Amino acid sequence: MNKTIRLLSFLLLIGFTVSCSRTDDETFEDPNFLESFDYDQNVFSHDGLRLTFVITSGTLAAPMKKDLVENFFVVYPKLKNDFNTKAPVKITFEIESAIASPAYASGSKVTYQSEWLAEHPEDRDIATHEMTHLVQAYNWGIFHGGLPRESQIIPEISTGYQTRDEL
């Protein structure tokens, strides 16, 4: 029964995955809010969410920063509202050159390897994948909607986001 519930939940969430993917031609509910951001700053706020950039080492190209900000404010609210309303609202994106993996998430922070971002400027999916881990937020117990704490549905959703262009 547990496997059946997980499978059905996963299939329902795959549909959500496709609908949440940000594309270049997406029409936003409020198309002006992204245009109002000053992308030279390091703190961005909108609709109760705050995103802070910290560059510990390495660099972050302006177009990649803009993509990360837009991806955050389009995708993260949907993930948070649909899967875990208790997920953090103050998020930090740290840029670091001395990490072994392309990125990792912990608590309310995502750390990105600066070289990976520079070498893969088209990779918006890495941000979606890591934001999914923030929403997963195991330390908050049960997900919105009653999914069990140990559920692996959320990582499976992020995998679906990563392959959205292939669907």
C-alpha positions in Angstrom: 0.0 0.0 0.0 2.8 2.4 0.9 4.5 1.8 -2.5 1.2 2.4 -4.3 0.6 5.7 -2.5 4.1 6.8 -3.3 3.8 5.8 -6.9 0.4 7.6 -7.3 1.7 10.7 -5.5 4.8 10.7 -7.7 2.7 10.5 -10.9 0.5 13.4 -9.7 3.6 15.4 -8.9 5.2 14.8 -12.2 2.4 16.8 -13.8 3.1 19.5 -11.2 6.8 19.4 -12.2 6.1 20.2 -15.8 3.7 23.0 -14.9 6.3 24.7 -12.6 9.2 24.8 -14.9 10.3 28.3 -15.8 10.8 28.9 -19.5 12.0 32.0 -21.3 8.6 32.7 -22.7 6.6 32.2 -19.5 4.0 34.7 -18.7 4.1 35.7 -15.0 1.1 36.7 -13.0 2.9 39.9 -12.2 5.3 40.4 -15.1 6.7 43.6 -13.7 8.0 42.3 -10.4 11.1 40.7 -11.9 11.8 43.8 -14.0 11.8 45.9 -10.9 14.8 44.1 -9.4 18.2 45.8 -9.4 20.4 42.8 -10.3 23.5 44.6 -9.0 22.3 44.2 -5.5 22.7 41.0 -3.4 19.3 40.9 -1.5 16.0 40.4 -3.3 12.6 40.4 -1.7 9.1 39.7 -3.1 5.8 38.4 -1.7 7.2 37.4 1.7 10.4 35.7 0.4 13.9 37.0 0.7 16.9 35.8 -1.4 20.4 36.8 -0.4 23.6 36.2 -2.4 26.9 35.7 -0.6 30.0 35.3 -2.8 32.5 33.6 -0.6 35.0 32.8 -3.4 34.9 32.7 -7.1 32.7 34.9 -9.3 29.1 35.0 -10.5 28.3 36.3 -14.0 25.5 38.8 -14.1 23.3 36.8 -16.5 23.6 33.7 -14.3 22.7 35.7 -11.2 19.6 37.1 -13.0 18.6 33.5 -14.0 19.0 32.2 -10.4 16.9 35.1 -9.0 14.2 34.6 -11.6 14.2 30.8 -11.1 13.9 31.3 -7.4 11.0 33.7 -7.4 9.1 31.7 -10.0 9.7 28.1 -8.9 10.4 28.2 -5.1 7.0 29.7 -4.1 5.2 27.0 -6.1 7.2 24.3 -4.4 6.8 25.8 -1.0 3.0 26.4 -1.3 2.2 23.0 -2.7 4.6 20.8 -0.7 5.7 22.4 2.6 4.3 25.7 3.7 6.7 25.7 6.6 9.8 25.8 4.3 12.1 28.7 4.9 11.3 32.2 3.5 14.8 33.7 4.0 17.1 31.8 1.6 20.8 32.3 1.0 22.5 31.4 -2.3 26.3 31.2 -1.6 28.8 31.1 -4.4 31.9 29.2 -3.5 34.8 27.9 -5.6 36.2 25.3 -3.1 33.4 22.7 -3.1 33.6 19.3 -4.7 30.0 19.1 -6.0 28.2 21.5 -8.3 25.9 22.5 -5.5 24.3 21.4 -2.2 21.6 22.6 0.1 21.4 22.7 3.9 18.9 24.4 6.1 18.0 27.6 4.3 21.1 27.9 2.2 22.2 26.6 -1.2 25.9 26.6 -2.0 26.8 26.7 -5.7 30.3 25.9 -7.1 31.2 29.1 -9.1 33.1 27.2 -11.8 30.1 24.9 -12.4 27.8 27.9 -12.9 30.3 29.6 -15.2 30.7 26.4 -17.3 27.0 25.6 -17.4 25.2 28.9 -17.9 22.1 27.2 -19.3 21.6 25.0 -16.2 18.6 26.4 -14.4 17.7 22.9 -13.2 20.5 22.8 -10.6 18.8 25.7 -8.8 15.4 23.9 -8.9 16.9 20.7 -7.7 18.6 22.4 -4.7 15.5 24.5 -3.9 13.6 21.2 -3.7 15.9 20.1 -0.9 15.1 23.3 1.0 11.4 22.6 0.7 12.0 19.0 1.7 13.2 20.4 5.1 13.3 17.2 7.0 13.7 19.0 10.3 10.1 20.4 10.0 8.5 17.0 10.2 5.5 16.4 8.0 5.1 18.0 4.6 2.1 20.1 3.7 -0.6 17.6 2.5 0.5 14.8 4.9 3.4 13.3 3.0 5.6 11.3 5.4 8.8 12.8 6.6 11.0 10.1 5.0 9.3 10.4 1.6 11.5 10.3 -1.4 8.9 12.0 -3.6 10.5 15.4 -3.4 13.9 14.3 -4.8 12.0 12.5 -7.6 10.2 15.8 -8.4 13.5 17.6 -8.7 14.7 14.9 -11.2 11.6 15.6 -13.2 12.4 19.3 -13.2 15.9 18.5 -14.5 14.6 16.7 -17.5 11.7 19.0 -18.3 13.2 20.0 -21.7 13.2 16.3 -22.7 9.5 15.8 -22.0 
